[in-house]
Every structure is written in C-alpha cells, then in structure tokens.
C-alpha cells in the first residue's frame, strides 16, 4: 500500500516510519509537515492512505482532510497523541471523510512491534476496505418474531463521513421522538464514548453507548461501543459478540441489520449513510425483504458514496434521499 504521512513532529514521523517498516508491503511515498503541503502533494501523487495529524501549523488536519476529500480523495486515518483533548476535531475530520483514528505509536516504549500493532491493524482493515471486490452474499433468514408488544426502531449504519451526517440527522429529530434509535458507526472502541458525548452535545438528544443486555428504548440514542459486533437478540435485547470473526468491518452494520431483520418485533426503518466499502448493503436488503422501510443517503450529500451506492445497486433501499430529508421522513413515518 502506498502511504503518506502528514505530521509536523519529527518524533511522530519517525515513530510512524518505524511502524510501517514492520510490513514490507507498505511504501512511504511522501511526508508533509502541514496540511497545506499535504493538499499539494496529494494532488501531485495521491496515495492509497494518508496518516493525518490533527494539530499542525499553516493548515490543520481537519481542513486538510476536507480539502483532500474534495479535490484528491483517498483513505485518511487520523493519528493523534491526545485523543481526549481533540475529540471534537477527530469527529469533525471524520465528518469530512476520514475513515478512522488511532494513537501515534510510542517510540522506545517496550516492544516496538507491539506498539505498532494497532496502527498496522487499522491499515490492514482499510486495505481490505479500499481494495475489496464483489460482495458477500447472505441468504435471508426466516424471521423470528416474539410475542412482545410492537415497538418502533430506527437502525442506522454509517462509516466515513458518518459523524457529521449523524449530527445532521439527529438534529432533525425532536427529543420526544417516539422510535428507539440504534447507531452502528465504524469507529474504534477507544473513541466510541467520546463520539457519543460529542453527538449528544451537538444534536441535543441523549446519546450514549449501548450496554450489554439492554433493549433499544425511545428517548435514548444507543451507539455501538466496542470493537465487537452488536446484535439484536430474540428476546429484544442488544448483545455484543466477536462472531463472525472474519468480518473486516467492526462493528459490522450488516451484522446488526441482519439481526433486526430476523428478530425485531415491531415497526422499523433501516438507514444507511455515507461510508466507504459495502458494509450495511446486504443487511439493508434483508430488512427490505422482511418488509421494513429502508432508506439510503443519496450521492450528492454523501461524503463518501460507497455503502449507500452498494445498497442502491442491489435495490436494498426503498427510498434514496438527501441527508437533510431523512429526519423529516422519519418523523412522517413515526408520526404520533
């Protein structure tokens, strides 16, 4: 994979160089010391992946991400040494299309290969995402419905560009919105709590991480909060699971949507937002096959038109809508 580094700190650049050296399949094609240089270099030689710092002189990582995704789009991972202080910047950059975020590997701290492992895992997963061909084919399971009273659920999946898209969607819903909402966003578990806090503050709705064994509930937006998949069980509660272990998307939107199609006892809408790859398309199709309303974000409003495009290609979406029209549509569907 051809990789570029954007970072103004020599020690951080050296740490990233050493981490990449553990995998000979990676080639470092250029290094930029600020966002403006990165925009210029990316236009001249677009890499497969950029490891982007956040705080830099001249132009920061958020603005550089926005410019690159608009002018010379490629996969971007945010690399930061202080994710807690920069949580809002992290999700702003993800809103512009950054795929993920990871800590800067530590230089001289114990086993260097172990320190590099989290970054190399991210790069491996993104390699699958940007190089994946074809689609996984899943057969629609027979629906199993419980005898519990009918409830309402909005199941939402998003990836690259998702944080900003989720902010827009949630802002369009009132605090007394009667349907339960469960979100599956491709984000590492170390950043999930920060994302829930950010979305809660930005949208005005109560957003928190989903807990093992609790049911979806109106009045609270639940976000998948670990690197395991989240499923709806037959008894109507949510559960985290490592299976299937071969899913490259963690948490997988397909896994969650499939469980909703199988076990949800009530009204439901599946919503697939911006993102790279194909995750969620097959699961959304299963929901549609079971008679649920399904919505995909349109191309013009998507930061990355990958997952919604894959859903449209297999006729998984009943409706394809601009981002700002999805919340009003949900209000129509679940009108009191």
C-alpha positions as CSV (number, residue, x, y, z in Angstrom):
1,X,0.0,0.0,0.0
2,X,1.3,3.5,-0.9
3,X,1.1,5.5,2.3
4,X,1.8,9.2,3.1
5,X,2.4,10.9,6.5
6,X,1.2,14.4,7.4
7,X,2.8,15.5,10.7
8,X,4.9,18.4,11.8
9,X,6.6,16.5,14.7
10,X,9.8,14.7,13.7
11,X,9.5,12.1,16.5
12,X,5.9,11.2,15.5
13,X,7.1,10.9,11.8
14,X,9.9,8.6,12.9
15,X,7.5,6.5,15.0
16,X,5.2,6.1,12.0
17,X,8.1,5.3,9.7
18,X,9.3,2.5,12.1
19,X,5.8,1.1,12.4
20,X,5.3,0.9,8.7
21,X,8.7,-0.8,8.3
22,X,7.3,-3.8,10.1
23,X,5.2,-4.6,7.0
24,X,7.3,-4.6,3.8
25,X,4.1,-4.3,1.7
26,X,3.8,-0.7,2.7
27,X,5.6,2.1,0.8
28,X,6.1,5.5,2.2
29,X,5.6,7.8,-0.8
30,X,5.8,11.3,0.8
31,X,5.9,13.2,4.1
32,X,4.2,16.6,4.6
33,X,4.8,18.8,7.6
34,X,1.4,20.6,7.5
35,X,-2.0,20.4,5.9
36,X,-1.3,22.8,3.0
37,X,1.7,20.7,1.9
38,X,-0.4,17.6,2.1
39,X,-3.1,19.1,-0.2
40,X,-0.4,20.0,-2.7
41,X,1.4,16.6,-2.5
42,X,-1.8,14.7,-2.7
43,X,-2.8,16.4,-5.9
44,X,0.6,15.5,-7.4
45,X,0.7,11.9,-6.1
46,X,-2.4,10.6,-4.5
47,X,-1.5,7.7,-2.1
48,X,-3.7,4.8,-1.1
49,X,-3.7,6.0,2.5
50,X,-2.8,9.2,4.5
51,X,-1.8,9.1,8.2
52,X,-3.0,12.6,9.2
53,X,-2.1,14.5,12.3
54,X,-4.6,17.0,13.7
55,X,-2.7,19.9,15.2
56,X,-0.3,21.5,12.7
57,X,0.8,24.9,11.6
58,X,-0.4,26.6,8.4
59,X,-3.3,24.2,7.9
60,X,-4.6,21.7,10.5
61,X,-5.6,18.1,9.8
62,X,-9.3,18.9,9.8
63,X,-9.1,21.4,7.0
64,X,-6.6,19.3,5.1
65,X,-8.9,16.3,5.3
66,X,-11.8,18.5,3.9
67,X,-9.7,19.8,1.1
68,X,-8.2,16.4,0.1
69,X,-11.5,14.6,0.1
70,X,-13.0,17.3,-2.1
71,X,-10.0,17.6,-4.5
72,X,-8.0,14.3,-4.4
73,X,-9.9,11.8,-2.4
74,X,-8.2,8.9,-0.7
75,X,-8.4,6.9,2.5
76,X,-7.4,9.0,5.6
77,X,-6.7,7.9,9.1
78,X,-6.3,10.5,11.9
79,X,-3.2,9.8,14.0
80,X,-3.1,11.7,17.3
81,X,-1.2,11.7,20.6
82,X,-4.0,13.2,22.6
83,X,-7.4,11.9,21.5
84,X,-9.3,13.1,24.6
85,X,-8.4,16.8,24.1
86,X,-9.0,16.6,20.4
87,X,-12.2,14.6,20.3
88,X,-14.2,17.3,18.6
89,X,-11.6,17.7,16.0
90,X,-11.4,14.0,15.4
91,X,-15.1,13.7,14.6
92,X,-15.1,16.9,12.6
93,X,-12.3,15.3,10.4
94,X,-14.3,12.1,10.2
95,X,-17.3,14.1,9.1
96,X,-15.2,15.3,6.1
97,X,-14.3,11.7,5.2
98,X,-11.5,10.4,7.5
99,X,-12.1,6.7,8.0
100,X,-10.7,6.1,11.4
101,X,-8.5,7.4,14.2
102,X,-5.6,5.8,16.1
103,X,-3.0,6.7,18.7
104,X,0.5,7.6,17.5
105,X,2.8,4.6,18.2
106,X,5.2,5.3,21.1
107,X,8.9,5.4,20.4
108,X,11.2,3.5,22.8
109,X,8.3,2.1,24.9
110,X,8.7,-1.6,25.3
111,X,8.3,-3.9,22.3
112,X,8.3,-1.7,19.2
113,X,6.3,-4.2,17.1
114,X,3.6,-4.4,19.8
115,X,3.4,-0.6,19.9
116,X,3.0,-0.6,16.1
117,X,0.3,-3.3,16.0
118,X,-2.8,-1.2,16.5
119,X,-1.8,1.1,13.6
120,X,-0.9,-1.8,11.4
121,X,-4.2,-3.5,12.1
122,X,-6.1,-0.3,11.0
123,X,-4.0,-0.2,7.8
124,X,-4.8,-3.8,7.1
125,X,-8.5,-3.3,7.6
126,X,-8.5,-0.2,5.4
127,X,-6.6,-2.1,2.7
128,X,-9.5,-4.6,2.6
129,X,-12.0,-1.7,2.5
130,X,-10.4,0.1,-0.4
131,X,-9.4,-3.0,-2.3
132,X,-12.5,-5.2,-1.7
133,X,-14.2,-6.6,-4.8
134,X,-17.6,-8.2,-5.1
135,X,-20.0,-8.6,-2.2
136,X,-20.7,-11.1,0.5
137,X,-23.9,-13.0,-0.3
138,X,-26.2,-13.7,2.6
139,X,-29.4,-15.7,2.5
140,X,-32.3,-14.0,4.2
141,X,-33.0,-15.9,7.5
142,X,-36.5,-16.8,8.4
143,X,-38.0,-14.0,10.6
144,X,-38.4,-15.0,14.2
145,X,-40.8,-12.7,16.0
146,X,-41.5,-12.6,19.7
147,X,-44.9,-12.0,21.2
148,X,-43.9,-8.7,22.9
149,X,-45.9,-5.6,22.1
150,X,-45.0,-3.8,18.9
151,X,-42.4,-1.1,19.2
152,X,-40.6,1.2,16.8
153,X,-36.9,1.2,15.9
154,X,-34.6,3.2,13.6
155,X,-31.5,1.2,12.8
156,X,-28.7,3.5,11.4
157,X,-25.4,2.5,9.9
158,X,-22.6,4.9,8.9
159,X,-18.8,5.0,8.2
160,X,-16.6,7.6,6.6
161,X,-18.3,11.0,6.9
162,X,-20.7,9.4,9.4
163,X,-20.2,11.6,12.5
164,X,-21.2,14.8,10.6
165,X,-24.0,13.0,8.9
166,X,-25.3,11.6,12.2
167,X,-25.2,15.1,13.7
168,X,-27.4,16.5,10.9
169,X,-29.8,13.6,11.1
170,X,-30.2,13.6,14.9
171,X,-30.5,17.4,15.0
172,X,-33.6,17.0,12.8
173,X,-35.4,14.8,15.4
174,X,-37.2,16.1,18.4
175,X,-36.3,15.0,22.0
176,X,-39.7,13.2,22.2
177,X,-39.2,11.2,19.0
178,X,-41.0,8.0,19.8
179,X,-38.9,5.4,18.0
180,X,-35.8,3.9,19.6
181,X,-32.6,4.6,17.7
182,X,-29.5,2.4,17.5
183,X,-26.4,3.6,15.7
184,X,-23.6,1.5,14.3
185,X,-20.6,3.7,13.2
186,X,-17.2,2.4,12.1
187,X,-15.1,3.8,14.9
188,X,-12.6,2.2,17.3
189,X,-14.0,1.5,20.8
190,X,-11.5,3.9,22.4
191,X,-13.2,6.7,20.6
192,X,-16.8,5.5,20.9
193,X,-17.5,7.1,24.3
194,X,-16.2,10.4,23.0
195,X,-18.3,10.2,19.9
196,X,-21.4,9.5,22.0
197,X,-20.7,12.6,24.1
198,X,-20.0,14.7,21.0
199,X,-23.2,13.6,19.3
200,X,-25.2,14.2,22.4
201,X,-23.8,17.7,22.8
202,X,-24.1,18.5,19.1
203,X,-27.6,17.2,18.5
204,X,-29.4,17.9,21.7
205,X,-30.6,14.3,22.0
206,X,-29.4,11.8,24.7
207,X,-26.8,9.7,23.1
208,X,-24.8,7.0,25.0
209,X,-23.1,3.7,24.4
210,X,-25.3,0.6,24.2
211,X,-25.0,-1.7,27.2
212,X,-24.9,-5.5,27.1
213,X,-28.4,-6.9,27.7
214,X,-30.5,-3.8,27.4
215,X,-33.3,-3.3,24.8
216,X,-33.5,-0.4,22.4
217,X,-35.6,2.3,24.0
218,X,-37.3,5.5,22.9
219,X,-35.8,8.7,24.2
220,X,-32.3,7.4,24.1
221,X,-29.9,7.0,21.1
222,X,-27.7,4.0,21.6
223,X,-24.3,3.8,19.9
224,X,-22.4,0.5,19.4
225,X,-19.5,1.0,21.7
226,X,-16.9,-1.8,21.2
227,X,-14.9,-3.4,18.5
228,X,-17.2,-6.4,18.7
229,X,-20.4,-6.6,16.6
230,X,-23.7,-5.6,18.1
231,X,-26.8,-7.8,17.6
232,X,-30.4,-7.7,18.5
233,X,-31.4,-11.0,20.2
234,X,-34.6,-12.9,20.0
235,X,-35.7,-11.5,23.4
236,X,-35.4,-8.0,22.1
237,X,-32.1,-7.0,23.9
238,X,-28.8,-6.0,22.5
239,X,-25.7,-8.0,22.8
240,X,-22.0,-7.7,21.8
241,X,-20.3,-10.6,20.0
242,X,-17.0,-11.3,18.4
243,X,-18.7,-13.5,15.8
244,X,-18.4,-13.6,12.9
245,X,-14.7,-13.1,13.4
246,X,-13.9,-12.8,9.6
247,X,-15.9,-9.6,9.3
248,X,-13.4,-6.8,8.3
249,X,-15.9,-4.2,9.5
250,X,-16.0,-4.0,13.3
251,X,-18.6,-3.3,14.4
252,X,-20.4,-4.6,11.3
253,X,-23.6,-2.8,10.1
254,X,-24.6,-5.9,8.2
255,X,-24.5,-8.0,11.3
256,X,-26.8,-5.6,13.2
257,X,-29.2,-5.0,10.3
258,X,-29.5,-8.8,9.8
259,X,-30.3,-9.3,13.4
260,X,-33.0,-6.6,13.2
261,X,-34.5,-8.3,10.1
262,X,-34.6,-11.6,12.0
263,X,-35.7,-10.7,15.5
264,X,-37.3,-7.2,15.7
265,X,-40.9,-7.4,16.7
266,X,-42.4,-4.1,15.6
267,X,-42.1,-1.3,13.1
268,X,-38.6,-0.5,11.9
269,X,-36.7,1.6,9.5
270,X,-33.1,0.9,8.3
271,X,-31.0,3.9,7.3
272,X,-27.6,3.5,5.6
273,X,-25.5,6.7,5.5
274,X,-22.2,7.8,3.9
275,X,-19.2,5.4,4.1
276,X,-16.5,3.6,2.1
277,X,-17.0,0.0,1.1
278,X,-20.1,-2.2,1.2
279,X,-21.0,-2.8,4.8
280,X,-24.7,-2.5,5.5
281,X,-25.9,-3.0,1.9
282,X,-26.7,-6.7,2.3
283,X,-28.2,-6.2,5.8
284,X,-30.4,-3.4,4.5
285,X,-31.6,-5.7,1.7
286,X,-32.5,-8.3,4.3
287,X,-34.5,-5.7,6.2
288,X,-36.3,-4.7,3.0
289,X,-37.0,-8.3,2.1
290,X,-38.7,-8.7,5.5
291,X,-41.0,-5.7,4.7
292,X,-39.3,-3.0,6.6
293,X,-38.8,0.6,5.3
294,X,-35.2,1.2,4.2
295,X,-33.5,4.5,3.3
296,X,-30.1,5.2,1.8
297,X,-28.3,8.5,1.7
298,X,-28.0,10.0,-1.9
299,X,-24.7,10.6,-3.7
300,X,-24.7,14.4,-3.6
301,X,-25.0,14.6,0.2
302,X,-22.6,11.7,1.0
303,X,-19.0,12.4,2.0
304,X,-18.1,9.0,0.6
305,X,-20.7,7.4,-1.7
306,X,-19.7,3.8,-1.1
307,X,-22.0,2.0,1.2
308,X,-25.2,3.8,0.0
309,X,-24.2,3.2,-3.6
310,X,-23.7,-0.6,-2.8
311,X,-27.2,-0.6,-1.3
312,X,-28.7,1.1,-4.3
313,X,-27.0,-1.3,-6.7
314,X,-28.8,-4.3,-5.1
315,X,-32.1,-2.5,-4.7
316,X,-31.8,-2.6,-0.9
317,X,-33.2,0.9,-0.4
318,X,-36.9,1.6,-0.7
319,X,-36.0,5.3,-0.8
320,X,-32.8,7.2,-1.6
321,X,-32.8,10.7,0.0
322,X,-30.6,13.7,0.6
323,X,-29.2,13.7,4.2
324,X,-31.3,16.7,5.2
325,X,-34.5,14.9,4.1
326,X,-34.0,11.7,6.1
327,X,-35.0,13.1,9.5
328,X,-38.3,14.7,8.2
329,X,-39.1,11.4,6.5
330,X,-38.6,9.5,9.8
331,X,-40.9,12.0,11.5
332,X,-43.6,11.3,8.9
333,X,-43.2,7.5,9.3
334,X,-43.3,7.6,13.1
335,X,-45.8,10.5,13.5
336,X,-47.8,10.3,16.7
